[in-house]
Amino acid sequence: MKMMMSCKQAAALLVAREDRALAMSDRVGLRIHLWACKACPNFEKQLLTMREGLKQWRNYTQQDNLDNEAV
């Protein structure tokens, strides 16, 4: 039986999840790790915050480009 994944493995999966869907076994292992670990849920929240910030920045720059084209 495989032991729980390390924080390094969990972090790699959290980052990979931004670009692709994870396999079911990876999702389950990650969920278990996030439940048992104290640090990795914070890293997950940081990634989600960065994703939201980048989305807002993208919207801001796209709007700025549209405004510049209208002038």
C-alpha positions as CSV (number, residue, x, y, z in Angstrom):
1,M,0.0,0.0,0.0
2,K,1.3,3.4,-0.9
3,M,1.9,5.9,1.9
4,M,0.4,9.4,1.8
5,M,2.0,11.7,-0.8
6,S,4.6,14.2,0.3
7,C,4.0,17.9,0.4
8,K,6.3,18.3,-2.6
9,Q,4.1,15.9,-4.6
10,A,1.0,17.6,-3.4
11,A,2.4,21.0,-4.4
12,A,3.3,19.7,-7.9
13,L,-0.3,18.4,-8.3
14,L,-1.8,21.6,-7.1
15,V,0.3,23.5,-9.7
16,A,-0.5,20.9,-12.4
17,R,-4.2,21.2,-11.7
18,E,-4.1,24.8,-12.9
19,D,-3.2,23.5,-16.5
20,R,-4.9,20.1,-16.7
21,A,-7.4,17.8,-15.2
22,L,-5.9,15.4,-12.7
23,A,-6.4,11.6,-12.8
24,M,-8.9,10.3,-10.3
25,S,-6.2,8.6,-8.2
26,D,-4.3,11.9,-8.1
27,R,-7.4,13.9,-7.1
28,V,-8.2,11.4,-4.3
29,G,-4.6,11.3,-3.0
30,L,-4.4,15.1,-3.1
31,R,-7.8,15.5,-1.3
32,I,-6.5,13.1,1.5
33,H,-3.2,15.0,1.7
34,L,-5.0,18.3,2.0
35,W,-7.2,16.9,4.7
36,A,-4.3,15.6,6.7
37,C,-1.7,18.4,6.1
38,K,-1.6,21.8,7.8
39,A,0.6,23.6,5.3
40,C,-0.6,22.5,1.9
41,P,-4.2,23.9,2.2
42,N,-2.5,27.3,2.7
43,F,-0.5,26.8,-0.5
44,E,-3.7,25.8,-2.3
45,K,-5.4,29.1,-1.1
46,Q,-2.4,31.1,-2.3
47,L,-2.6,29.5,-5.8
48,L,-6.3,30.3,-5.9
49,T,-5.6,33.9,-4.9
50,M,-3.0,34.2,-7.6
51,R,-5.3,32.7,-10.2
52,E,-8.0,35.2,-9.3
53,G,-5.6,38.1,-9.3
54,L,-4.3,37.1,-12.7
55,K,-7.8,36.9,-14.0
56,Q,-8.6,40.4,-12.8
57,W,-5.4,41.7,-14.2
58,R,-6.2,40.1,-17.6
59,N,-9.6,41.7,-17.6
60,Y,-8.1,45.1,-16.6
61,T,-5.5,45.0,-19.4
62,Q,-8.1,43.8,-22.0
63,Q,-10.4,46.7,-21.0
64,D,-7.4,49.1,-21.1
65,N,-6.6,47.9,-24.7
66,L,-10.2,48.4,-25.7
67,D,-10.2,51.9,-24.2
68,N,-7.0,52.8,-26.1
69,E,-8.4,51.5,-29.4
70,A,-11.5,53.7,-28.9
71,V,-9.4,56.8,-28.6
